[in-house]
Amino acid sequence: MVIWMNKAISTMLLVILLISVAIAGCSTGSQVTTPTEKAIKLTIGTTNAVNDINIVDDSFSKFKARTVCEGLIIQNPDGSFAPCLAESWENPDASTWIFHLRKNATWHDGVPVTAKDIKFNLEYYPAKIAEYKQHWGQIDSVETPDNHTVVIKLKTPNSNFLTNLMVMRAVPEHIFKDVSDPKTFNDMNATIGSGPYKFVGFDKDAGILRFKAYDNYWGGKPSVDTIEIRIFKNQDTMIMALQKGEIDTTYMYSKGIDYYYVPKLLQDNDIGISIMNSTGVTALFFNTERPVLNNATFRRAISYAIDYNELNNLFTAGYGEPGTRGFLPTSSYNYEDKGLLAQDVSQSKKLLDSIGMIDRDGDGFREAPDGKKFQPELLTRTDVADYPRISDVVKKYLNAVGIDVRIKLVDKATFQKIANTEKTHDMLISSTTPWGMMTWCGYGSCYFDSRNIGYTMTKDPVYTSIVDRIFNTTDVAAQKQLAYEMQDYYASEMPAIAFYTSNVIQPYNKKYEGWTYDPMYGIMSYGTFFNLHEA
């Protein structure tokens, strides 16, 4: 049995800060600095657009995750789990998880948070939001033996289940129990949570979200009294606002600012910059259910067609690293060196020839092994500035070895419909997020396994066996060996090709110290909100 306890409930946030690693160059050290008496108003710039204040809006939900709405647990900067609404938890086996809730947590309208609220969330979100069917689909039942105990039983063992709970943004049952369509529920009551901040309002025309510290928060009052999030249409205007002192820092979920702003910001004495490793990967994913693409030799051939150093230079300018054969970035937990990917056009052509992919009609492009025209689509989102540019470069590489790839540009909603629901794509370009790399059984598995997001729709029993064994294993040494086995699979079968990993480039106003980086939510962290102080 594994048991997690925090002995000083009322000082949970202080403990987190004391053990956290502050952003390099942003903090005076690991010790908590006593905040100044002056109330801090923190203004954050973002390009993550918010359409409305319902729980379905993706960007708004992420902004609420460290301000308004909490989950049972949170994550420390070192990646370990820490108490939040649950003051302790235990798992007698990998199929049963028992959480003991705080007795002094309240919703922002003053109503106590109870076990029934948590049960409601675990059932309501999957019923209303498709992504949560994947996040919490393994839950078999939720029991509430008393007001402060939640017992979650899974259909199958999952030693990594705590990671899946990281996406909980709990809302009160007494508000949402009669809300049949949360996407249309844009009332201020839709923003009630139990976190350290209350949502104050959204000026949609001005693109400004406002949050105010909640006086009765169970963890005490944060040093940042007011948070204002300003939404910008592009990074150019956002960086200009940072240099003018109109915002204090920037925030984009799972990424930092683009590298080409760094030289200009380094010349500004009022701006500091920190560089953090990221476990996110920008990659080419193959739908292994599609003809030709289901051939591992074809996928390996494509891997040799790509110039990884050029991609890394073009899209990270050195603030990143080329992709690895084992898919995982070198900074990943349980990473094993399988070697970096490298271009070899001659080898690419040789492998394509070996599976009967040759140019039969003399048009310069190879036909499929059965002689039919082969023109795979490369699904590409238009809302991420680099993706269309990346797809153009990748098209150049593939054309050079005789593959007539066709780029399909779509907006975010269409991309999600095709890739997440319909699964009708051939290939797609996407970046993984730090949480995405941790969830399911970890090691990026949610992007591969057809039982989850499954961009690659991998159903190979060899792969699913590795996933299931990780789920069933709580032994650390055994987990490590299985992680190596999974990276071996990525390296040999190539269901996806890792182009590069970008570092997180985080600028901040030097007038404040105490910025703390959260593995999931960056500087939007409890560490920042409770520790920030004037320099």
Secondary structure, DSSP 8 states (H G I E B T S, - for coil): -EEEE-S-GGGHHHHHHHHS-B-TTTSS-SS-----SS-EEEEEEE------SSTT-HHHHHHHTTTT---SEEE-TTS-EEESSEEEEEEEETTEEEEEE-SS-B-TTS-B--HHHHHHHHHHHHHH-HHHHHHSTTEEEEEEEETTEEEEEESS--TTHHHHGGG-----HHHHTT-S-GGG--SGGGG--SSSEEEEEEETTTTEEEEEE-TT-TT---SEEEEEEEE-SSHHHHHHHHHTTS-SEE-BTTB---GGGHHHHHT-TTEEEEEE-----EEEEE-TTSTTTT-HHHHHHHHHH--HHHHHHHHHTTSEEE-BTTSS-TTSTT-----B----HHHHHHHHHHTT---SSSSSS---TTS-----EEEEESSSTHHHHHHHHHHHHHHHTT---EEEEE-HHHHHIIIIII---SEEEEE--HHHHHSTTSTTGGGTBTTSS-TT-B--HHHHHHHHHHHH---HHHHHHHHHHHHHHHHHH-SEEEEEEE-EEEEEETTEE--B-BTTTBTSSHHHHHH-EE-
